[in-house]
Amino acid sequence: MSYFSVDSVSLSFGGVRAIRDLSFDVAQGEVFAIIGPNGAGKTSVFNVITRVFNASSGRINFDGKDITNVPRHRIVDYGIARTFQNIELFEGAAVIDNLLLGRHRFPYGNLISEICWLPNIRRAEAESRARVEDIIDFLELAPYRNSLVSALPYGVRKVVELARALATQPKLLLLDEPASGLNPEEARDLAFWIDDIRSDLGMTVIMIEHDMSLVSQAADRVMCMNAGQVLAIGAVDEVQSNPTVISAYLGT
């Protein structure tokens, strides 16, 4: 069985079919990219995986478990985290506080032990802060750790959102257009971080991306979508040179 699989998944909004009988597999430790023109249904795939929307049909399996109908607030407990096209951070909070929010998926104890600040709660808090500091070092966010998110440049905010996803200690990381709005230097840094996330942190990565330079550097395989369907799956060069993919992007 594949580490992660989408099997004949469809998503409809009334008469509009955003996803049509979509199937693909991702191996453990793989960086898998999803590309396609605007409106192809790429983000809808992430929204179905993370239970923002209910699939109209089909099944989704992850790490040997059927997660098709898992309550959306429990998806993170299965080891799945994501970022968003439009940055979703608490702008009035500091960077470190945004990252600590990612640690709330881990149970600290009951309400009484938290109120009394018992030793087990203190130990859990210290561990969470240590892990967050490791992520800050990993993504070179130390100069911004105490800055309000609202005061940060766009590129740094994108990195902070990636850091918060990493703070949940996911096994599967979903990145929705992580290079959007980044300058070329920031995009190059991102390519190295994705490789380190896979090799050093042992995470599997699925990313939606339009920047083909980043896809070429970071992805092991690529799936191109159009109109909610798969056009091609394979190595980056194979998919880029596929006539059907070229037609979807450029027209005929």
C-alpha positions in Angstrom: 0.0 0.0 0.0 1.2 3.5 -0.8 2.2 5.8 2.0 -0.3 8.4 0.7 -3.0 7.8 -1.9 -5.9 9.5 -3.5 -8.3 7.0 -5.1 -11.0 8.2 -7.5 -11.8 11.3 -5.6 -14.3 13.8 -6.9 -15.5 17.1 -5.5 -18.6 18.9 -6.8 -20.2 22.2 -5.9 -23.7 21.9 -7.3 -23.2 21.3 -11.0 -19.6 22.4 -11.0 -17.0 19.5 -10.7 -13.8 20.9 -9.2 -12.2 17.5 -9.0 -13.0 14.6 -11.4 -12.1 11.0 -10.4 -8.6 12.0 -9.3 -6.1 9.3 -8.4 -2.4 9.5 -7.5 0.1 8.0 -5.0 2.9 9.5 -3.1 5.8 7.4 -1.6 7.2 8.0 1.9 10.0 10.6 1.8 9.0 11.8 -1.7 8.6 15.5 -2.8 5.6 15.4 -5.1 4.6 18.6 -7.0 1.1 19.4 -8.4 1.1 21.9 -11.3 -1.5 23.2 -13.7 -3.2 26.3 -14.9 -5.3 28.5 -12.7 -8.6 26.8 -11.9 -7.3 23.3 -12.5 -8.5 22.2 -9.0 -5.1 22.0 -7.3 -6.0 23.8 -4.1 -9.3 21.9 -4.0 -7.2 18.7 -3.7 -5.5 20.1 -0.6 -8.9 21.2 0.8 -10.3 17.7 0.4 -7.2 16.1 2.0 -7.4 18.5 5.0 -11.2 18.1 5.2 -12.0 21.7 4.4 -14.4 20.2 1.9 -16.0 16.8 1.9 -15.2 14.6 -1.1 -18.2 13.8 -3.2 -16.8 10.3 -3.8 -13.5 8.4 -3.5 -11.1 7.6 -0.7 -8.0 9.1 0.7 -5.5 6.9 2.6 -2.5 8.0 4.6 0.1 5.9 6.5 -2.3 2.9 6.4 -5.4 4.8 7.6 -8.5 5.9 5.7 -8.7 9.6 6.4 -11.5 10.4 3.9 -14.0 11.3 6.7 -11.8 12.2 9.6 -13.1 15.3 11.4 -11.1 18.3 10.1 -9.9 19.4 13.5 -8.2 15.9 13.9 -6.3 15.9 10.6 -3.3 17.5 12.3 -3.3 14.6 14.8 -2.7 12.2 11.9 0.5 14.0 11.1 -0.7 16.3 8.3 0.1 20.0 8.1 -0.4 22.6 5.4 0.3 26.1 4.4 -2.1 28.3 2.3 -2.0 30.4 -0.8 -3.1 33.4 1.2 -1.0 33.6 4.4 -3.0 32.6 7.5 -1.1 34.0 10.5 -2.0 36.0 13.6 -0.6 39.4 12.5 -1.0 41.0 15.9 1.2 38.3 17.6 4.9 37.8 17.5 6.6 35.2 15.3 7.4 32.9 18.2 3.8 33.0 19.5 2.6 32.0 16.0 4.9 29.1 16.0 3.9 28.0 19.5 0.3 27.8 18.3 1.5 24.9 16.1 2.4 23.0 19.3 -1.2 23.0 20.6 -1.9 19.7 18.9 0.1 18.0 21.6 -1.8 17.4 24.9 -0.2 19.0 27.8 -2.5 17.7 30.5 -5.9 18.4 32.0 -7.2 21.8 33.0 -6.4 21.5 36.6 -2.7 20.6 36.0 -2.4 23.6 33.6 -4.0 26.0 36.1 -1.7 24.7 38.9 1.3 24.8 36.5 2.4 21.3 37.6 5.8 19.9 36.7 4.5 17.9 33.7 3.1 21.1 32.2 6.3 22.9 32.8 8.2 20.2 31.1 5.9 20.1 28.1 6.1 23.8 27.7 9.9 23.7 27.8 9.9 21.0 25.2 7.6 23.0 22.9 9.7 26.1 23.2 12.9 24.1 22.5 11.3 22.6 19.4 10.2 26.0 18.2 13.6 27.5 18.7 15.1 24.6 16.6 12.7 25.5 13.8 13.6 29.2 14.1 17.2 28.3 13.7 16.4 25.8 10.9 14.6 28.5 8.8 16.9 31.4 9.8 14.1 33.3 11.6 16.2 34.4 14.6 16.2 38.1 13.6 12.4 38.1 13.6 11.5 35.8 16.5 10.0 38.6 18.7 8.7 40.7 15.8 5.0 41.2 15.2 4.0 39.4 12.0 2.3 42.6 10.8 5.7 44.3 10.7 7.3 41.6 8.5 8.0 41.6 4.7 5.8 39.2 2.7 8.6 36.8 2.0 9.4 36.4 5.7 5.7 35.9 6.5 5.7 32.9 4.1 8.6 31.4 5.9 6.8 31.9 9.3 3.8 30.1 8.0 6.1 27.2 6.9 7.7 27.3 10.3 4.3 27.0 12.1 3.4 24.0 10.0 6.7 22.4 10.9 6.0 23.1 14.6 3.2 20.5 14.5 5.8 17.8 13.7 4.0 16.5 10.6 4.8 13.4 8.7 3.1 14.8 5.5 3.6 18.5 4.7 1.3 20.2 2.2 2.6 23.4 0.7 0.2 25.5 -1.3 2.2 27.8 -3.7 5.1 28.3 -1.3 7.2 30.4 -3.8 4.3 32.7 -4.6 5.4 36.3 -4.0 9.0 35.4 -3.3 12.0 36.9 -5.0 14.5 34.7 -6.8 16.9 34.5 -3.8 14.1 33.6 -1.4 12.8 30.9 -3.9 16.3 29.4 -4.0 16.4 29.3 -0.2 13.0 27.6 -0.2 14.3 24.8 -2.6 17.1 24.0 -0.2 14.7 24.0 2.8 12.4 21.6 1.1 15.3 19.3 0.5 16.3 19.6 4.1 12.8 19.0 5.3 12.7 15.8 3.4 16.3 14.6 4.2 16.9 16.0 7.7 13.3 16.0 9.2 12.1 12.9 7.4 8.9 14.4 6.1 7.0 13.7 2.9 6.1 16.8 0.9 3.3 17.6 -1.5 3.4 21.0 -3.0 1.3 23.0 -5.4 3.5 25.3 -7.4 3.6 27.5 -10.5 7.4 28.3 -10.3 8.8 25.5 -12.5 12.3 26.4 -11.5 11.5 25.4 -7.9 9.6 22.3 -9.1 12.6 21.3 -11.2 15.0 21.7 -8.2 12.9 20.2 -5.4 10.4 17.7 -6.8 11.0 14.0 -7.4 7.8 13.6 -9.5 5.1 16.0 -10.9 1.4 15.7 -11.6 -0.2 18.2 -14.0 -3.9 18.8 -13.6 -6.4 20.6 -15.7 -10.2 20.9 -15.2 -10.0 18.7 -12.1 -8.3 15.8 -13.9 -4.8 14.4 -14.3 -3.1 15.3 -17.5 0.2 13.6 -16.8 2.3 12.2 -13.9 6.0 11.5 -14.0 9.5 13.0 -13.8 9.7 16.8 -14.2 11.2 16.7 -17.7 8.7 14.2 -19.0 5.7 16.2 -17.8 7.1 19.5 -19.0 7.6 18.1 -22.5 4.2 16.4 -22.6 2.2 17.8 -25.5 -1.1 17.7 -23.5 0.5 19.6 -20.7 1.9 22.2 -23.1 -1.5 22.6 -24.7 -3.2 23.1 -21.3 -0.8 25.9 -20.4 -0.4 27.6 -23.8 -3.4 26.6 -25.8 -3.4 25.0 -29.2 
